[in-house]
């Protein structure tokens, strides 16, 4: 609760501050109002995401987040998620590549797995410097699928790598946010790991050094 309160305090303070500044004078130039509204809109979006993430984790902890399973192709889901994230990559001139490794039929909660992939891809883009590379692949490896997201960021300090999946862990203490990105509350990777484990799989940080980081999700291939 202390960590949650800390994360919620900042956007709430910004919202209140911008409102007070805008109302402190009877008349202001239109540009100043638009600037304040833009800040309020951005912080409202961040606040909404934090609340949604907290709600997801609370339901998961209570066992009240049932999976809605259906048949689909995991490789297609990954390709669609990468396509959706291309605007984030283009904004930072990052080369975002999705490797095609054949069909991967799966049975699971498609929306939750899409959220897992989007969390991993957006996280990789966030910590990759402008002009870098992010590659995503999904392939069969024995009796499981291996979904990897690799970036060309600065890596995570060895002593902090074991904490990257902790809730509210401030990843910016482990590796620099690229281009001054200050968003996020340290919940995305926790949610992604829960989604993998809810599908009897796992999510791991398989490599992180000066050349970048690789996160790998392992999901069991359906039998029959």
Buried (B, 14 or more C-beta within 10 A) or exposed (E): EEBBEEBBEBBEEBBEBBEEBBEEEEEBEEEEEEBBEEBBEEBEEBBEBBBEBBEBBEEBEEEEBEBEEEEBBBBBBBBBBBEBBBEBBEEBEBEBEBBEBEEBBBBBBBEBBBBBBBBBBBBBBBBBBEEBBBBBBBBBEEEBBBBBBBBBBBBBEEEBBEBBBBBEBBBBEBBBBBEEEEEBBBBBBBBBBBBBEBBEBBBBBEBBEEEBBBBBBBBBBEEE
